[in-house]
Amino acid sequence: MLVYPLTVEDGKLKLTYDTEDIVRMSIVSAVMTVKQERVMRPSYGRGWQPFDRATLPDILRDCRQAIEEALVGLPPVQLELFATVNDEGQVTLDVYYAPGSSIAIILDQMAAVATL
């Protein structure tokens, strides 16, 4: 898989075979790509547009579906998505992912740090 953002190394586009990098780049790609944007894969990516009247549950559901579709064929990954809207209407999407069932450990550690 090509490294994202595109990187040139020794005059060639850099490739990665590291599963963690591939999962991370697939998540970013799926969320940043709008359906119909890719000519040869029109169903790839998220469905909502920046000016759609989407609710947070709609955005979370749509992004989770896009990410899960992008990760087909890779080792199983646990996902947790959180979204918030600030006073200007900007949406922040936080995606936490981990192989297998270790996502619960990561979220517990985050909660412990947040309470300190």
C-alpha positions as CSV (number, residue, x, y, z in Angstrom):
1,M,0.0,0.0,0.0
2,L,1.2,3.5,-0.7
3,V,2.2,5.5,2.3
4,Y,-0.2,8.4,3.1
5,P,0.6,11.3,2.8
6,L,2.5,10.3,-0.4
7,T,6.2,10.1,0.2
8,V,9.0,9.8,-2.3
9,E,11.9,7.6,-1.3
10,D,14.8,6.9,-3.7
11,G,12.8,8.4,-6.6
12,K,9.9,6.1,-6.0
13,L,6.6,6.3,-4.1
14,K,7.2,4.7,-0.7
15,L,5.2,1.6,0.1
16,T,4.4,0.0,3.5
17,Y,3.6,-3.5,4.5
18,D,3.1,-2.7,8.1
19,T,-0.5,-3.7,9.1
20,E,-0.7,-0.9,11.7
21,D,0.2,1.8,9.1
22,I,-2.2,0.3,6.6
23,V,-5.1,0.3,9.1
24,R,-4.4,3.9,10.1
25,M,-4.1,5.1,6.5
26,S,-7.3,3.2,5.5
27,I,-9.2,4.9,8.3
28,V,-8.0,8.4,7.3
29,S,-8.7,7.6,3.6
30,A,-12.3,6.3,4.3
31,V,-13.3,9.3,6.4
32,M,-11.7,11.9,4.1
33,T,-13.2,10.5,0.9
34,V,-16.8,11.4,-0.1
35,K,-18.9,8.8,-1.9
36,Q,-18.8,9.3,-5.7
37,E,-15.4,11.0,-5.4
38,R,-13.5,8.0,-6.8
39,V,-14.6,7.2,-10.3
40,M,-13.7,3.5,-10.2
41,R,-15.0,3.0,-6.6
42,P,-18.0,5.3,-6.3
43,S,-19.4,3.6,-3.2
44,Y,-16.1,4.1,-1.2
45,G,-16.0,6.7,1.6
46,R,-18.4,8.5,3.7
47,G,-21.8,9.6,2.5
48,W,-22.4,12.9,4.2
49,Q,-21.2,16.2,2.7
50,P,-19.9,19.1,4.8
51,F,-23.2,21.2,4.4
52,D,-25.6,18.3,4.9
53,R,-28.0,18.6,7.8
54,A,-26.6,15.4,9.4
55,T,-27.0,14.7,13.1
56,L,-24.0,13.4,15.2
57,P,-25.5,9.8,15.2
58,D,-25.8,10.0,11.4
59,I,-22.2,11.1,11.1
60,L,-20.9,8.4,13.5
61,R,-22.9,5.7,11.8
62,D,-21.8,6.8,8.3
63,C,-18.1,7.1,9.3
64,R,-18.2,3.7,11.1
65,Q,-19.6,2.1,8.0
66,A,-17.1,3.7,5.7
67,I,-14.2,2.7,7.9
68,E,-15.5,-0.9,8.3
69,E,-15.8,-1.2,4.5
70,A,-12.3,0.2,4.0
71,L,-10.8,-2.4,6.5
72,V,-12.3,-5.5,4.8
73,G,-9.5,-8.0,4.2
74,L,-7.4,-6.6,7.0
75,P,-7.0,-8.3,10.5
76,P,-9.9,-7.6,12.8
77,V,-9.9,-4.1,14.4
78,Q,-12.0,-2.8,17.3
79,L,-13.3,0.7,16.6
80,E,-14.7,3.4,18.9
81,L,-15.9,6.7,17.3
82,F,-16.8,9.9,19.1
83,A,-18.0,13.1,17.6
84,T,-18.5,16.6,19.0
85,V,-19.8,19.9,17.6
86,N,-18.3,23.2,18.8
87,D,-20.1,26.6,18.9
88,E,-19.2,27.3,15.2
89,G,-20.8,24.1,14.1
90,Q,-17.5,22.3,13.4
91,V,-17.5,18.6,13.9
92,T,-14.6,16.8,15.5
93,L,-14.4,13.1,14.9
94,D,-12.2,11.0,17.2
95,V,-11.4,7.5,16.1
96,Y,-9.8,5.0,18.4
97,Y,-8.8,1.7,17.1
98,A,-6.9,-1.3,18.2
99,P,-6.4,-4.9,17.1
100,G,-8.7,-7.5,18.6
101,S,-10.4,-6.6,21.9
102,S,-7.7,-4.3,23.3
103,I,-9.7,-1.1,22.6
104,A,-11.3,-1.5,26.0
105,I,-7.9,-1.2,27.7
106,I,-7.0,1.9,25.7
107,L,-10.3,3.6,26.5
108,D,-9.9,2.7,30.2
109,Q,-6.4,4.2,30.2
110,M,-7.8,7.4,28.5
111,A,-10.5,7.7,31.1
112,A,-8.0,7.3,33.9
113,V,-5.8,10.1,32.4
114,A,-8.8,12.4,31.9
115,T,-9.7,12.1,35.6
116,L,-6.2,12.9,36.9
